[in-house]
């Protein structure tokens, strides 16, 4: 059994027994880890308010198998996201990101780049006037991190150029007029395609003064959810709660 000390972000918390919770962590060196936090549900537990989703913590835990359940020894709170506790819309947006992480990351993997991205996102989502755009940018980055970079240069079916009229989810690519249609085709106007391209390339802190209309945000969000679900083979139930 190994003793692990690491910074972590709390992805998810579930009640496990009368006094114990099952906590899922995202860590830079050890990937996604799950550990039992014994006694944390007791009123006098010093960790009671520490192990909450969106919190950044430093944890010490025992772990025998990276894919199995560890046992939390102690935790120290590094930072929280107070705005997410008060703003339901931002909470749902962040929950969509964290559900994606929980379902699409693995134990015993190097997640330094992804971990830094998520820490930056937590800082940004607390203060940004563009919470939806910022969330869509991080979802696009997550898709690319898994090896699925959207192609905006040429049609994913025939290789042709503009004008593009939509996106093929299975090809992760724009589609020209001649190739439009099919079960994985999502129509998008040129303005939304250009906005998606900017979001996918700018990063969460490179959005500048970008302001998108509600229909554009809704179209890009629906497309990103479809891309993540198809290519990462996951189901994102939080998407049903989201009204951008």
Residue pairs with C-beta under 8 A, 6 or more apart in sequence:
1 62
1 63
1 64
2 62
2 63
2 64
3 60
3 61
3 62
3 73
4 30
4 33
4 59
4 60
4 61
4 62
4 63
4 70
5 58
5 59
5 60
6 27
6 28
6 29
6 30
6 58
6 59
7 27
7 28
7 56
7 57
7 58
7 59
7 78
7 115
8 25
8 26
8 27
8 33
8 56
8 57
8 58
8 59
9 25
9 26
9 27
9 54
9 55
9 56
9 57
9 115
9 118
9 119
9 122
10 23
10 24
10 25
10 51
10 52
10 53
10 54
10 55
10 56
10 57
11 24
11 25
11 26
11 32
11 53
11 98
11 101
11 102
12 23
12 24
12 53
12 98
12 102
13 21
13 22
13 23
13 24
13 51
13 52
13 53
14 21
14 22
15 21
15 22
15 41
16 22
16 36
18 41
19 38
19 39
19 40
19 41
19 42
20 36
20 37
20 38
20 39
20 40
20 41
21 36
21 37
21 40
21 41
21 51
22 34
22 35
22 36
22 37
22 69
23 34
23 35
23 36
23 37
23 51
23 72
24 32
24 33
24 34
24 102
25 32
25 33
25 34
25 35
25 57
25 59
26 32
26 101
26 105
26 111
26 114
26 115
26 118
27 33
27 111
27 115
28 110
28 111
28 112
28 115
28 116
29 110
29 111
29 112
30 63
30 66
30 107
30 108
30 109
31 66
31 105
31 106
31 107
31 108
31 109
31 110
31 111
32 101
32 102
32 105
32 106
32 107
32 109
32 111
33 61
33 63
33 66
33 70
33 107
34 68
34 69
34 70
35 59
35 61
35 63
35 69
35 70
35 71
35 72
36 69
36 70
36 71
36 72
37 47
37 51
37 72
37 75
38 71
38 72
39 45
40 47
40 48
40 51
40 72
41 48
42 48
47 72
47 74
47 75
49 77
50 57
50 75
50 76
50 77
51 57
51 72
51 75
52 80
53 95
53 98
54 80
54 81
54 84
54 94
54 98
54 122
55 77
55 78
55 79
55 80
55 81
56 77
56 78
56 79
56 80
56 119
56 122
57 75
57 76
57 77
57 78
58 75
58 76
58 78
59 72
59 73
59 74
59 75
59 76
60 72
60 73
60 74
60 75
61 70
61 71
61 72
61 73
62 70
62 71
62 73
63 70
63 71
64 70
66 107
66 108
67 107
67 108
79 122
81 94
81 122
81 125
81 126
82 126
83 90
83 125
83 126
83 127
84 90
84 91
84 94
84 125
84 126
85 91
89 131
90 125
90 126
90 131
92 238
92 241
92 242
93 125
93 131
93 132
93 135
93 242
94 121
94 122
94 125
94 135
95 238
95 241
96 135
96 139
96 225
96 236
96 238
96 239
96 242
97 118
97 121
97 135
97 138
97 139
97 142
99 236
99 237
99 238
100 139
100 142
100 228
100 232
100 234
100 236
101 114
101 118
101 142
103 232
103 234
103 235
103 236
104 142
104 146
104 228
104 232
104 234
105 111
105 114
113 145
114 142
114 145
117 138
117 141
117 142
117 145
117 204
118 138
120 204
120 205
121 134
121 135
121 138
121 204
124 134
124 204
124 205
125 131
125 134
125 135
128 134
130 207
130 210
130 211
132 212
132 217
132 221
132 244
133 199
133 207
133 210
133 212
133 217
134 204
134 207
136 199
136 217
136 220
136 221
136 224
137 199
137 200
137 202
137 203
137 204
137 207
138 204
139 224
139 225
139 228
140 150
140 196
140 199
140 200
140 224
141 200
141 203
141 204
142 228
143 149
143 150
143 172
143 224
143 227
143 228
143 231
143 232
144 150
144 200
146 231
146 232
148 172
148 227
148 231
148 232
149 172
149 200
150 167
150 172
150 173
150 174
150 196
150 197
150 200
150 227
151 171
151 172
151 173
151 174
152 164
152 173
152 174
152 193
152 196
152 197
152 200
154 160
154 161
154 173
154 174
155 161
155 164
155 173
155 174
155 175
155 176
155 178
155 179
156 168
156 171
156 172
156 173
156 174
156 175
156 179
157 168
157 171
157 173
157 175
157 176
157 179
158 176
158 178
158 179
160 176
160 178
160 179
161 176
162 176
163 176
163 177
163 190
164 174
164 175
164 176
164 190
164 193
165 175
165 176
165 177
165 180
165 187
165 188
166 174
166 175
166 180
166 185
166 186
166 187
166 188
166 193
167 173
167 174
167 175
167 185
167 186
167 188
167 193
167 196
167 223
168 174
168 175
168 179
168 182
168 184
168 185
168 186
169 184
169 185
169 186
169 223
169 226
169 227
169 230
170 184
170 230
171 184
172 227
172 231
174 193
175 185
180 187
184 230
186 222
186 223
186 226
188 196
188 219
188 223
189 219
191 216
192 215
192 216
192 219
192 220
195 210
195 212
195 216
195 220
196 220
196 223
198 210
199 207
199 210
199 220
202 208
202 210
212 220
214 244
217 244
218 244
221 239
221 242
221 244
225 236
225 239
228 234
228 236
229 235
229 236
